[in-house]
Amino acid sequence: MADGCLIRSVGPDDRPAWQELWEAYLEHYRATLPPGRTEFLWARVNNEADPVECLVAEVDGAVVGLAQFVPHIDTWEETPMCYLQDLIVAAPFRGRGIGRTLINAVDEYRRRRGWCYLYWQTEEHNRPARLLYDSLTGGASPFIVYRLGLDEPRSDTGTP
């Protein structure tokens, strides 16, 4: 765990910090969401009945990172797998082990629930993140991701 870093579930009082991190994440991926989409996501991560989960990293009382993830079924496994969809640490706090701590916390969350494995993806050119991910996993999966529908009109461009 990163020194002085507390990992916990997001809460209603975290909205301003969560919003700032979420907007930085979208900016990193050059993504623009339709009006209301961020509000929709915020409601999801604060709804215990929704499968989307959000953990935040707190340092000295300030939320400085987030990890959003969701379990889903797998045709090859008996238990759900866990997809880590969004991970970001505020720029001034990068390089302190907070990203690693968030991923490890999501993995522990997965283990406690009996989900079979945790996975995520990033852009090929995201070298700092890939160095961290390679150190955690031993390297990227040999699978290549393909997507249909990218040429259809959409307002959320480029999101992973």
DSSP file (Angstrom, degrees, kcal/mol; ACC not computed):
  #  RESIDUE AA STRUCTURE BP1 BP2  ACC     N-H-->O    O-->H-N    N-H-->O    O-->H-N    TCO  KAPPA ALPHA  PHI   PSI    X-CA   Y-CA   Z-CA
    1    1 A M              0   0    0      0, 0.0     2,-0.1     0, 0.0    97,-0.1   0.000 360.0 360.0 360.0 140.8    0.0    0.0    0.0
    2    2 A A    >   -     0   0    0     95,-0.4     3,-2.0     1,-0.1    95,-0.1  -0.433 360.0 -92.1 -64.5 138.5    1.2    3.5   -0.8
    3    3 A D  T 3  S+     0   0    0     93,-0.3    -1,-0.1     1,-0.3     3,-0.1  -0.281 107.5   2.7 -55.9 130.2    2.3    5.3    2.4
    4    4 A G  T 3  S+     0   0    0      1,-0.2    56,-0.7    -3,-0.1     2,-0.5   0.632  97.6 134.6  71.1  14.7   -0.6    7.3    3.9
    5    5 A C  E <   -A   59   0A   0     -3,-2.0     2,-0.5    54,-0.1    -1,-0.2  -0.865  37.0-164.8-104.0 124.9   -3.1    6.1    1.3
    6    6 A L  E     -A   58   0A   0     52,-2.8    52,-2.9    -2,-0.5     2,-0.5  -0.920   5.1-156.7-106.2 129.7   -6.5    5.0    2.4
    7    7 A I  E     +A   57   0A   0     -2,-0.5     2,-0.3    50,-0.2    50,-0.2  -0.918  28.9 146.9-106.2 131.8   -8.7    3.0   -0.1
    8    8 A R  E     -A   56   0A   0     48,-2.1    48,-3.3    -2,-0.5     2,-0.1  -0.955  50.6 -78.8-153.4 167.9  -12.4    3.1    0.5
    9    9 A S  E     -A   55   0A   0     -2,-0.3    46,-0.2    46,-0.2     2,-0.0  -0.438  55.2-102.3 -69.5 147.3  -15.7    3.0   -1.3
   10   10 A V        -     0   0    0     44,-2.3    44,-0.1    35,-0.1    -1,-0.1  -0.366  42.2-163.3 -65.8 150.2  -16.8    6.2   -2.8
   11   11 A G    >   -     0   0    0     -3,-0.1     3,-2.3    -2,-0.0     4,-0.2  -0.892  34.9 -97.9-134.0 166.2  -19.5    8.2   -0.9
   12   12 A P  G >  S+     0   0    0      0, 0.0     3,-1.1     0, 0.0    -2,-0.0   0.800 119.8  58.6 -54.4 -32.6  -22.0   11.0   -1.6
   13   13 A D  G 3  S+     0   0    0      1,-0.2     4,-0.2     2,-0.1    -3,-0.0   0.601  93.1  69.9 -74.3  -9.4  -19.6   13.6   -0.1
   14   14 A D  G <>  +     0   0    0     -3,-2.3     4,-3.1     1,-0.2     5,-0.3   0.421  65.1 109.0 -86.0   1.9  -16.9   12.7   -2.6
   15   15 A R  H <> S+     0   0    0     -3,-1.1     4,-3.0     1,-0.2     5,-0.2   0.876  75.0  48.3 -52.2 -50.5  -18.8   14.1   -5.6
   16   16 A P  H  > S+     0   0    0      0, 0.0     4,-2.0     0, 0.0    -1,-0.2   0.931 118.0  40.4 -60.0 -45.0  -16.5   17.2   -6.2
   17   17 A A  H  > S+     0   0    0     -4,-0.2     4,-2.3     2,-0.2     5,-0.2   0.917 116.2  50.5 -69.0 -42.4  -13.3   15.2   -6.1
   18   18 A W  H  X S+     0   0    0     -4,-3.1     4,-3.0     1,-0.2     5,-0.2   0.927 110.1  51.2 -58.3 -45.8  -14.8   12.3   -8.0
   19   19 A Q  H  X S+     0   0    0     -4,-3.0     4,-2.6    -5,-0.3    -1,-0.2   0.904 109.3  49.9 -59.8 -44.1  -16.0   14.7  -10.7
   20   20 A E  H  X S+     0   0    0     -4,-2.0     4,-1.9    -5,-0.2    -1,-0.2   0.925 114.2  44.3 -62.8 -45.1  -12.6   16.3  -11.1
   21   21 A L  H  X S+     0   0    0     -4,-2.3     4,-2.3     2,-0.2    -2,-0.2   0.914 112.9  51.8 -65.3 -42.7  -10.9   12.9  -11.4
   22   22 A W  H  X S+     0   0    0     -4,-3.0     4,-2.5     1,-0.2    -2,-0.2   0.913 109.9  48.9 -61.2 -43.9  -13.6   11.7  -13.8
   23   23 A E  H  X S+     0   0    0     -4,-2.6     4,-2.3     1,-0.2    -1,-0.2   0.877 110.6  50.7 -65.4 -36.8  -13.2   14.7  -16.0
   24   24 A A  H  X S+     0   0    0     -4,-1.9     4,-2.3    -5,-0.2    -1,-0.2   0.887 110.1  51.0 -65.9 -38.2   -9.4   14.3  -16.1
   25   25 A Y  H  X S+     0   0    0     -4,-2.3     4,-1.7     2,-0.2    -2,-0.2   0.935 110.9  47.2 -63.3 -47.4   -9.9   10.6  -17.1
   26   26 A L  H  <>S+     0   0    0     -4,-2.5     5,-2.9     1,-0.2    -2,-0.2   0.901 111.3  51.9 -61.6 -40.8  -12.2   11.6  -19.9
   27   27 A E  H ><5S+     0   0    0     -4,-2.3     3,-1.5     3,-0.2    -1,-0.2   0.906 105.0  55.9 -62.1 -41.9   -9.7   14.3  -21.0
   28   28 A H  H 3<5S+     0   0    0     -4,-2.3    -1,-0.2     1,-0.3    -2,-0.2   0.898 113.5  40.6 -56.9 -41.3   -6.9   11.7  -21.1
   29   29 A Y  T 3<5S-     0   0    0     -4,-1.7    -1,-0.3    -5,-0.1    -2,-0.2   0.289 111.4-121.5 -91.4  10.1   -9.0    9.6  -23.5
   30   30 A R  T < 5 +     0   0    0     -3,-1.5     2,-0.4     1,-0.2    -3,-0.2   0.896  60.5 155.6  52.3  44.7  -10.1   12.6  -25.5
   31   31 A A      < -     0   0    0     -5,-2.9     2,-0.4   127,-0.1    -1,-0.2  -0.827  32.7-168.1-109.3 140.8  -13.7   11.6  -24.7
   32   32 A T        -     0   0    0    123,-0.5   125,-0.4    -2,-0.4   127,-0.1  -0.995  13.4-156.1-124.5 124.1  -16.8   13.8  -24.6
   33   33 A L        -     0   0    0     -2,-0.4     3,-0.1   123,-0.2   123,-0.1  -0.688  25.4-100.5 -99.0 153.1  -20.0   12.3  -23.1
   34   34 A P    >   -     0   0    0      0, 0.0     3,-2.1     0, 0.0     4,-0.4  -0.285  56.2 -77.4 -65.1 156.3  -23.5   13.3  -23.8
   35   35 A P  T 3  S+     0   0    0      0, 0.0     0, 0.0     0, 0.0     0, 0.0  -0.252 119.3  21.2 -53.7 138.1  -25.2   15.6  -21.3
   36   36 A G  T 3> S+     0   0    0     -3,-0.1     4,-2.2     1,-0.0     5,-0.1   0.209  91.4 105.3  90.1 -16.2  -26.4   13.7  -18.2
   37   37 A R  H <> S+     0   0    0     -3,-2.1     4,-2.3     2,-0.2     5,-0.2   0.899  81.2  48.1 -67.7 -39.9  -24.0   10.7  -18.7
   38   38 A T  H  > S+     0   0    0     -4,-0.4     4,-2.7     2,-0.2    -1,-0.2   0.916 112.1  50.0 -65.9 -41.3  -21.7   11.7  -15.9
   39   39 A E  H  > S+     0   0    0      1,-0.2     4,-2.1     2,-0.2    -2,-0.2   0.893 109.7  52.2 -61.5 -39.6  -24.7   12.2  -13.6
   40   40 A F  H  X S+     0   0    0     -4,-2.2     4,-1.9     2,-0.2    -2,-0.2   0.919 110.8  46.6 -62.1 -45.6  -26.0    8.8  -14.6
   41   41 A L  H  X S+     0   0    0     -4,-2.3     4,-2.5     2,-0.2     5,-0.2   0.917 109.4  54.1 -64.2 -43.5  -22.6    7.2  -13.7
   42   42 A W  H  X S+     0   0    0     -4,-2.7     4,-0.9     1,-0.2    -1,-0.2   0.911 109.0  49.0 -57.9 -42.3  -22.4    9.1  -10.4
   43   43 A A  H  < S+     0   0    0     -4,-2.1     3,-0.4     1,-0.2    -1,-0.2   0.890 110.3  52.3 -63.5 -39.1  -25.9    7.7   -9.5
   44   44 A R  H >< S+     0   0    0     -4,-1.9     3,-1.6     1,-0.2     6,-0.3   0.930 107.1  49.6 -64.4 -46.3  -24.7    4.2  -10.4
   45   45 A V  H 3< S+     0   0    0     -4,-2.5     9,-0.3     1,-0.3    -1,-0.2   0.674 113.7  48.1 -71.3 -13.6  -21.6    4.2   -8.3
   46   46 A N  T 3< S+     0   0    0     -4,-0.9     2,-0.6    -3,-0.4    -1,-0.3   0.275  92.4  90.4-105.0   9.2  -23.7    5.3   -5.3
   47   47 A N    X   -     0   0    0     -3,-1.6     3,-1.8     5,-0.2     5,-0.1  -0.920  61.3-158.7-110.0 110.9  -26.4    2.8   -5.8
   48   48 A E  T 3  S+     0   0    0     -2,-0.6    -1,-0.1     1,-0.3    -4,-0.0   0.731  92.8  58.6 -61.7 -21.8  -25.8   -0.4   -3.8
   49   49 A A  T 3  S+     0   0    0     -3,-0.1    -1,-0.3     2,-0.0    -5,-0.1   0.624  90.6  85.8 -82.9 -12.7  -28.1   -2.3   -6.2
   50   50 A D  S <  S-     0   0    0     -3,-1.8    -3,-0.0    -6,-0.3     0, 0.0  -0.671  77.4-136.4 -88.7 142.3  -26.1   -1.4   -9.3
   51   51 A P  S    S+     0   0    0      0, 0.0     2,-0.3     0, 0.0    -1,-0.1   0.680  75.3 101.9 -73.8 -15.3  -23.1   -3.7  -10.2
   52   52 A V        -     0   0    0     18,-0.1     2,-0.3    -5,-0.1    18,-0.2  -0.549  56.4-169.0 -72.2 128.7  -20.8   -0.7  -10.9
   53   53 A E  E     - B   0  69A   0     16,-3.1    16,-2.0    -2,-0.3     2,-0.4  -0.841  10.1-163.0-117.5 153.4  -18.4   -0.2   -8.0
   54   54 A C  E     - B   0  68A   0     -9,-0.3   -44,-2.3    -2,-0.3     2,-0.4  -0.967   3.8-172.7-141.0 123.4  -16.0    2.7   -7.3
   55   55 A L  E     -AB   9  67A   0     12,-2.6    12,-2.5    -2,-0.4     2,-0.3  -0.889  12.7-156.8-107.0 145.5  -13.1    2.7   -4.9
   56   56 A V  E     -AB   8  66A   0    -48,-3.3   -48,-2.1    -2,-0.4     2,-0.5  -0.900  11.8-134.4-120.8 153.0  -11.3    5.9   -4.1
   57   57 A A  E     -AB   7  65A   0      8,-2.3     7,-3.0    -2,-0.3     8,-1.1  -0.912  22.8-164.5-103.9 130.5   -7.8    6.6   -2.9
   58   58 A E  E     -AB   6  63A   0    -52,-2.9   -52,-2.8    -2,-0.5     2,-0.4  -0.962   9.6-177.1-120.9 131.3   -7.5    9.2   -0.1
   59   59 A V  E >  S-AB   5  62A   0      3,-2.8     3,-2.1    -2,-0.4   -54,-0.1  -0.994  76.6 -15.0-128.0 124.3   -4.3   10.9    1.0
   60   60 A D  T 3  S-     0   0    0    -56,-0.7    -1,-0.1    -2,-0.4     3,-0.1   0.860 130.5 -51.7  50.8  40.6   -4.4   13.4    3.9
   61   61 A G  T 3  S+     0   0    0      1,-0.2     2,-0.4   -55,-0.0    -1,-0.3   0.421 116.3 111.8  81.9  -0.9   -8.2   13.6    3.6
   62   62 A A  E <   -B   59   0A   0     -3,-2.1    -3,-2.8   -45,-0.0     2,-0.5  -0.896  69.3-126.1-109.7 135.3   -8.2   14.4   -0.1
   63   63 A V  E     +B   58   0A   0     -2,-0.4    -5,-0.3    -5,-0.2     3,-0.1  -0.679  38.2 163.6 -76.6 120.3   -9.5   12.0   -2.8
   64   64 A V  E     +     0   0A   0     -7,-3.0    26,-3.4    -2,-0.5     2,-0.3   0.369  55.6  22.6-123.5   0.5   -6.7   11.6   -5.3
   65   65 A G  E     -BC  57  89A   0     -8,-1.1    -8,-2.3    24,-0.3     2,-0.3  -0.990  56.1-161.4-162.1 160.0   -7.6    8.5   -7.3
   66   66 A L  E     -BC  56  88A   0     22,-2.5    22,-2.2    -2,-0.3     2,-0.4  -0.994   6.9-164.2-146.8 153.4  -10.4    6.3   -8.3
   67   67 A A  E     -BC  55  87A   0    -12,-2.5   -12,-2.6    -2,-0.3     2,-0.5  -0.977  10.6-168.8-136.2 122.0  -11.0    2.8   -9.7
   68   68 A Q  E     +BC  54  86A   0     18,-2.7    18,-1.9    -2,-0.4    17,-1.5  -0.948  18.2 162.3-114.9 131.8  -14.4    1.9  -11.2
   69   69 A F  E     -BC  53  84A   0    -16,-2.0   -16,-3.1    -2,-0.5    15,-0.2  -0.940  21.8-159.1-148.2 163.2  -15.1   -1.7  -12.0
   70   70 A V  E     - C   0  83A   0     13,-2.1    13,-2.8    -2,-0.3     2,-0.2  -0.992  16.4-132.2-149.1 135.8  -17.9   -4.1  -12.7
   71   71 A P  E     + C   0  82A   0      0, 0.0     2,-0.3     0, 0.0    11,-0.2  -0.579  29.6 173.8 -82.1 152.5  -18.4   -7.9  -12.4
   72   72 A H  E     - C   0  81A   0      9,-2.3     9,-2.9    -2,-0.2    -2,-0.0  -0.986  33.2 -93.7-153.4 158.9  -19.9   -9.8  -15.3
   73   73 A I        -     0   0    0     -2,-0.3     2,-0.4     7,-0.2     5,-0.1  -0.227  31.0-150.5 -71.2 162.2  -20.5  -13.4  -16.2
   74   74 A D    >   -     0   0    0      3,-0.3     3,-0.7     5,-0.1    -1,-0.0  -0.999  14.5-142.3-134.9 133.3  -18.1  -15.5  -18.3
   75   75 A T  T 3  S+     0   0    0     -2,-0.4    -1,-0.1     1,-0.2    -2,-0.0   0.698 103.7  46.7 -70.4 -17.2  -19.0  -18.3  -20.6
   76   76 A W  T 3  S+     0   0    0     -3,-0.0     2,-0.3     2,-0.0    -1,-0.2   0.538 109.3  57.7-100.4  -8.6  -15.8  -20.2  -19.6
   77   77 A E    <   -     0   0    0     -3,-0.7    -3,-0.3     2,-0.1     4,-0.1  -0.822  68.0-138.7-123.7 159.4  -16.1  -19.8  -15.8
   78   78 A E  S    S+     0   0    0     -2,-0.3    -1,-0.1     2,-0.1    -3,-0.0   0.685  90.5  50.1 -87.0 -21.1  -18.6  -20.6  -13.1
   79   79 A T  S    S-     0   0    0      1,-0.1    -5,-0.1    -6,-0.0    36,-0.1  -0.800  96.6 -91.3-116.5 159.3  -18.1  -17.3  -11.3
   80   80 A P        -     0   0    0      0, 0.0    36,-2.6     0, 0.0    37,-0.4  -0.194  32.8-136.7 -63.2 158.7  -18.1  -13.8  -12.6
   81   81 A M  E     -C   72   0A   0     -9,-2.9    -9,-2.3    34,-0.2     2,-0.5  -0.676  17.9-124.0-104.7 168.9  -15.0  -12.0  -13.7
   82   82 A C  E     -Cd  71 118A   0     35,-3.0    37,-2.4    -2,-0.2     2,-0.6  -0.968  14.5-157.7-123.4 123.0  -14.2   -8.4  -12.8
   83   83 A Y  E     -Cd  70 119A   0    -13,-2.8   -13,-2.1    -2,-0.5     2,-1.0  -0.886   7.1-152.7-101.8 117.0  -13.6   -5.7  -15.4
   84   84 A L  E     +C   69   0A   0     35,-2.8    37,-0.5    -2,-0.6   -15,-0.2  -0.785  24.8 170.6 -84.6 102.5  -11.6   -2.7  -14.1
   85   85 A Q  E     +     0   0A   0    -17,-1.5     2,-0.4    -2,-1.0   -16,-0.2   0.882  57.0  28.6 -87.9 -40.3  -12.9    0.0  -16.5
   86   86 A D  E     +C   68   0A   0    -18,-1.9   -18,-2.7     2,-0.0     2,-0.4  -0.984  58.1 165.4-130.9 129.8  -11.6    3.2  -15.2
   87   87 A L  E     +C   67   0A   0     -2,-0.4     2,-0.3   -20,-0.2   -20,-0.2  -0.973  10.6 155.5-142.4 125.8   -8.5    3.9  -13.2
   88   88 A I  E     -C   66   0A   0    -22,-2.2   -22,-2.5    -2,-0.4     2,-0.4  -0.992  22.5-164.1-151.1 145.1   -6.9    7.3  -12.6
   89   89 A V  E     -C   65   0A   0     -2,-0.3   -24,-0.3   -24,-0.2     5,-0.1  -0.991  41.6-100.3-123.5 135.5   -4.7    9.0  -10.1
   90   90 A A    >   -     0   0    0    -26,-3.4     3,-2.4    -2,-0.4     4,-0.4  -0.269  37.5-113.9 -55.8 138.7   -4.5   12.8   -9.9
   91   91 A A  G >  S+     0   0    0      1,-0.3     3,-1.4     2,-0.2    -1,-0.1   0.821 112.9  55.2 -48.4 -45.2   -1.3   14.0  -11.7
   92   92 A P  G 3  S+     0   0    0      0, 0.0    -1,-0.3     0, 0.0    -2,-0.1   0.691 110.8  47.9 -65.8 -13.6    0.5   15.4   -8.6
   93   93 A F  G X  S+     0   0    0     -3,-2.4     3,-0.9   -29,-0.2     5,-0.4   0.375  83.4 116.9-107.6   2.5    0.1   12.0   -6.9
   94   94 A R  T <   +     0   0    0     -3,-1.4    -4,-0.0    -4,-0.4    -3,-0.0  -0.368  67.7  34.5 -71.3 152.4    1.3    9.7   -9.7
   95   95 A G  T 3  S+     0   0    0     -2,-0.1    -1,-0.2     1,-0.0    -4,-0.0   0.543  90.0  99.0  83.4   7.4    4.4    7.7   -9.1
   96   96 A R  S <  S-     0   0    0     -3,-0.9   -93,-0.3   -94,-0.0    -2,-0.1   0.329 102.0-100.5-106.9   5.3    3.7    7.1   -5.4
   97   97 A G  S  > S+     0   0    0    -95,-0.1     4,-2.1    -4,-0.1   -95,-0.4   0.535  87.4 123.1  90.0   6.5    2.2    3.6   -5.7
   98   98 A I  H  > S+     0   0    0     -5,-0.4     4,-2.6     2,-0.2     5,-0.2   0.899  73.2  50.5 -71.3 -40.1   -1.4    4.8   -5.5
   99   99 A G  H  > S+     0   0    0      2,-0.2     4,-2.5     1,-0.2    -1,-0.2   0.931 112.4  47.7 -60.6 -45.3   -2.4    3.2   -8.8
  100  100 A R  H  > S+     0   0    0      1,-0.2     4,-2.7     2,-0.2    -2,-0.2   0.904 111.3  51.4 -60.2 -42.6   -0.9   -0.1   -7.7
  101  101 A T  H  X S+     0   0    0     -4,-2.1     4,-2.0     2,-0.2    -2,-0.2   0.901 109.8  49.3 -64.3 -41.5   -2.7    0.2   -4.4
  102  102 A L  H  X S+     0   0    0     -4,-2.6     4,-2.4     2,-0.2    -2,-0.2   0.932 111.9  47.9 -62.7 -46.1   -6.0    0.8   -6.1
  103  103 A I  H  X S+     0   0    0     -4,-2.5     4,-2.6     1,-0.2    -2,-0.2   0.930 111.8  49.7 -62.1 -44.4   -5.6   -2.2   -8.4
  104  104 A N  H  X S+     0   0    0     -4,-2.7     4,-2.3     1,-0.2    -1,-0.2   0.869 109.9  51.9 -62.0 -35.4   -4.6   -4.4   -5.5
  105  105 A A  H  X S+     0   0    0     -4,-2.0     4,-2.4     2,-0.2    -1,-0.2   0.903 109.9  48.1 -67.9 -40.9   -7.7   -3.2   -3.6
  106  106 A V  H  X S+     0   0    0     -4,-2.4     4,-2.6     2,-0.2    -2,-0.2   0.913 111.6  51.2 -63.9 -41.2  -10.0   -4.1   -6.5
  107  107 A D  H  X S+     0   0    0     -4,-2.6     4,-2.4     2,-0.2    -2,-0.2   0.896 110.0  48.5 -63.9 -39.5   -8.3   -7.5   -6.8
  108  108 A E  H  X S+     0   0    0     -4,-2.3     4,-2.5     2,-0.2    -1,-0.2   0.907 110.0  52.3 -65.5 -40.6   -8.8   -8.0   -3.0
  109  109 A Y  H  X S+     0   0    0     -4,-2.4     4,-1.3     1,-0.2    -2,-0.2   0.922 110.2  49.7 -56.8 -46.1  -12.5   -7.0   -3.5
  110  110 A R  H  X>S+     0   0    0     -4,-2.6     5,-2.1     1,-0.2     4,-0.7   0.924 110.2  49.7 -59.8 -47.3  -12.7   -9.5   -6.3
  111  111 A R  H ><5S+     0   0    0     -4,-2.4     3,-1.1     1,-0.2    -2,-0.2   0.911 107.3  53.9 -61.2 -44.1  -11.2  -12.3   -4.2
  112  112 A R  H 3<5S+     0   0    0     -4,-2.5    -1,-0.2     1,-0.3    -2,-0.2   0.819 111.8  45.9 -61.9 -30.0  -13.6  -11.7   -1.3
  113  113 A R  H 3<5S-     0   0    0     -4,-1.3    -1,-0.3    -3,-0.3    -2,-0.2   0.509 113.1-118.1 -91.5  -5.4  -16.5  -12.0   -3.6
  114  114 A G  T <<5 +     0   0    0     -3,-1.1    -3,-0.2    -4,-0.7     2,-0.2   0.720  54.5 160.4  78.2  20.4  -15.2  -15.2   -5.3
  115  115 A W      < -     0   0    0     -5,-2.1    -1,-0.2    -6,-0.2   -34,-0.2  -0.531  43.7-126.7 -75.1 145.7  -15.0  -13.7   -8.8
  116  116 A C  S    S-     0   0    0    -36,-2.6     2,-0.3    -2,-0.2   -35,-0.2   0.887  71.6 -19.7 -69.0 -43.1  -12.6  -15.7  -11.0
  117  117 A Y        -     0   0    0    -37,-0.4   -35,-3.0    -7,-0.0     2,-0.4  -0.993  51.8-122.8-160.8 166.4  -10.2  -12.9  -12.2
  118  118 A L  E     +d   82   0A   0     -2,-0.3     2,-0.3   -37,-0.2   -35,-0.2  -0.911  32.5 169.6-112.1 137.1   -9.6   -9.2  -12.7
  119  119 A Y  E     +d   83   0A   0    -37,-2.4   -35,-2.8    -2,-0.4     2,-0.3  -0.970   5.9 167.4-144.8 162.3   -8.8   -7.7  -16.1
  120  120 A W        -     0   0    0     -2,-0.3     2,-0.3   -37,-0.2   -35,-0.1  -0.941  18.0-139.3-159.3 174.8   -8.5   -4.3  -17.8
  121  121 A Q        -     0   0    0    -37,-0.5     2,-0.3    -2,-0.3    -2,-0.0  -0.951  12.6-176.4-140.8 161.0   -7.2   -2.6  -20.9
  122  122 A T        -     0   0    0     -2,-0.3     2,-0.1     8,-0.0    -2,-0.0  -0.949  40.3 -79.8-148.5 167.6   -5.3    0.5  -21.8
  123  123 A E    >   -     0   0    0     -2,-0.3     3,-1.7     1,-0.1     7,-0.1  -0.442  40.1-120.3 -70.8 147.0   -4.2    2.3  -24.9
  124  124 A E  T 3  S+     0   0    0      1,-0.3    -1,-0.1    -2,-0.1     6,-0.1   0.841 111.5  51.6 -56.9 -37.3   -1.0    0.9  -26.5
  125  125 A H  T 3  S+     0   0    0      1,-0.1     2,-2.3     2,-0.0    -1,-0.3   0.463  76.7 105.2 -83.3  -0.1    0.8    4.3  -26.2
  126  126 A N    <>  +     0   0    0     -3,-1.7     4,-2.5     1,-0.2     5,-0.2  -0.448  44.8 167.5 -80.7  70.4    0.0    4.7  -22.4
  127  127 A R  H  >  +     0   0    0     -2,-2.3     4,-2.3     1,-0.2    -1,-0.2   0.870  66.3  52.5 -59.0 -46.2    3.6    3.8  -21.4
  128  128 A P  H  > S+     0   0    0      0, 0.0     4,-1.5     0, 0.0    -1,-0.2   0.933 114.7  43.3 -59.0 -43.4    3.5    4.9  -17.7
  129  129 A A  H  > S+     0   0    0      1,-0.2     4,-3.0     2,-0.2    -2,-0.2   0.912 111.7  54.1 -66.6 -41.3    0.4    2.8  -17.1
  130  130 A R  H  X S+     0   0    0     -4,-2.5     4,-2.9     1,-0.2     5,-0.2   0.855 103.9  55.5 -63.8 -34.2    1.7   -0.2  -19.1
  131  131 A L  H  X S+     0   0    0     -4,-2.3     4,-1.7     2,-0.2    -1,-0.2   0.925 112.1  43.6 -62.2 -43.5    4.9   -0.2  -17.0
  132  132 A L  H  X S+     0   0    0     -4,-1.5     4,-1.6    -5,-0.2    -2,-0.2   0.954 115.3  48.0 -63.7 -49.9    2.7   -0.5  -13.8
  133  133 A Y  H  X S+     0   0    0     -4,-3.0     4,-2.3     1,-0.2     6,-0.4   0.891 110.6  51.2 -62.2 -40.6    0.4   -3.1  -15.4
  134  134 A D  H  X S+     0   0    0     -4,-2.9     4,-2.7     1,-0.2    -1,-0.2   0.885 107.9  53.0 -62.9 -38.1    3.3   -5.2  -16.7
  135  135 A S  H  < S+     0   0    0     -4,-1.7    -1,-0.2    -5,-0.2    -2,-0.2   0.813 114.4  42.7 -67.9 -28.6    4.9   -5.2  -13.2
  136  136 A L  H  < S+     0   0    0     -4,-1.6    -2,-0.2    -3,-0.2    -1,-0.2   0.834 129.7  23.0 -82.2 -34.8    1.6   -6.5  -11.7
  137  137 A T  H  < S-     0   0    0     -4,-2.3    -3,-0.2    -5,-0.2    -2,-0.2   0.596  98.7-114.0-112.8 -14.9    0.7   -9.1  -14.3
  138  138 A G  S  < S-     0   0    0     -4,-2.7     2,-0.2    -5,-0.3    -4,-0.2   0.435  81.9 -35.0  88.2  -0.6    4.0  -10.1  -16.1
  139  139 A G  S    S-     0   0    0     -6,-0.4    -8,-0.0    -5,-0.1     2,-0.0  -0.586  82.4 -54.1 134.5 165.7    2.8   -8.5  -19.4
  140  140 A A        -     0   0    0     -2,-0.2   -19,-0.1     1,-0.1   -10,-0.0  -0.270  58.1 -98.4 -71.2 154.8   -0.3   -7.9  -21.5
  141  141 A S        -     0   0    0      1,-0.1    -1,-0.1     2,-0.1    -2,-0.0  -0.363  28.6-123.1 -64.3 151.0   -2.6  -10.6  -22.7
  142  142 A P  S    S+     0   0    0      0, 0.0     2,-0.2     0, 0.0    -1,-0.1   0.534  80.2 107.9 -75.8  -3.6   -2.0  -11.9  -26.2
  143  143 A F        -     0   0    0      1,-0.0     2,-0.4     0, 0.0    -2,-0.1  -0.497  60.5-146.9 -79.4 144.7   -5.5  -11.0  -27.2
  144  144 A I        -     0   0    0     -2,-0.2     2,-0.4     2,-0.0    -1,-0.0  -0.912  18.1-127.2-107.7 135.1   -6.2   -8.0  -29.4
  145  145 A V        -     0   0    0     -2,-0.4     2,-0.4     2,-0.0   -24,-0.0  -0.700  25.1-172.6 -88.4 130.6   -9.5   -6.1  -28.8
  146  146 A Y        -     0   0    0     -2,-0.4     2,-0.4     2,-0.0    -2,-0.0  -0.928   2.1-169.9-118.0 146.8  -11.8   -5.5  -31.8
  147  147 A R        -     0   0    0     -2,-0.4     2,-0.3     0, 0.0     3,-0.3  -0.998   9.7-154.1-139.2 141.6  -14.9   -3.4  -31.7
  148  148 A L  S    S+     0   0    0     -2,-0.4    -2,-0.0     1,-0.1     0, 0.0  -0.767  74.7  41.3-104.3 156.6  -17.8   -2.8  -34.1
  149  149 A G    >   +     0   0    0     -2,-0.3     3,-1.1     1,-0.0    -1,-0.1   0.473  68.4 122.3  91.1   2.2  -19.9    0.3  -34.3
  150  150 A L  T 3  S+     0   0    0     -3,-0.3     4,-0.1     1,-0.3     8,-0.1   0.762  74.1  54.9 -69.9 -22.2  -17.0    2.8  -33.9
  151  151 A D  T 3  S+     0   0    0      2,-0.1    -1,-0.3     0, 0.0     3,-0.1   0.560  88.6  97.8 -86.3  -6.9  -18.0    4.4  -37.2
  152  152 A E  S <  S-     0   0    0     -3,-1.1     2,-0.1     1,-0.1     0, 0.0  -0.526  94.2 -88.8 -77.9 148.4  -21.6    5.0  -36.0
  153  153 A P        +     0   0    0      0, 0.0     2,-0.3     0, 0.0    -1,-0.1  -0.358  63.5 155.0 -59.3 127.8  -22.3    8.5  -34.7
  154  154 A R        -     0   0    0     -4,-0.1     3,-0.1    -2,-0.1  -121,-0.0  -0.987  43.5-143.7-152.1 154.8  -21.6    8.6  -31.0
  155  155 A S  S    S+     0   0    0     -2,-0.3     2,-0.9     1,-0.2  -123,-0.5   0.567  87.5  73.5 -98.9  -9.5  -20.7   11.3  -28.6
  156  156 A D  S >  S-     0   0    0   -125,-0.1     3,-0.7  -123,-0.1     2,-0.2  -0.673  73.0-171.5-105.6  79.1  -18.3    9.4  -26.4
  157  157 A T  T 3   -     0   0    0     -2,-0.9  -125,-0.1  -125,-0.4    -2,-0.0  -0.485  58.2  -2.4 -76.6 134.4  -15.3    9.2  -28.7
  158  158 A G  T 3  S+     0   0    0     -2,-0.2    -1,-0.2     1,-0.2  -127,-0.1   0.454  79.3 151.2  77.3   3.2  -12.4    7.1  -27.9
  159  159 A T    <         0   0    0     -3,-0.7    -1,-0.2     1,-0.1  -133,-0.0  -0.425 360.0 360.0 -71.0 145.8  -13.3    5.7  -24.5
  160  160 A P              0   0    0      0, 0.0    -1,-0.1     0, 0.0    -2,-0.0   0.488 360.0 360.0 -73.9 360.0  -11.9    2.3  -23.7
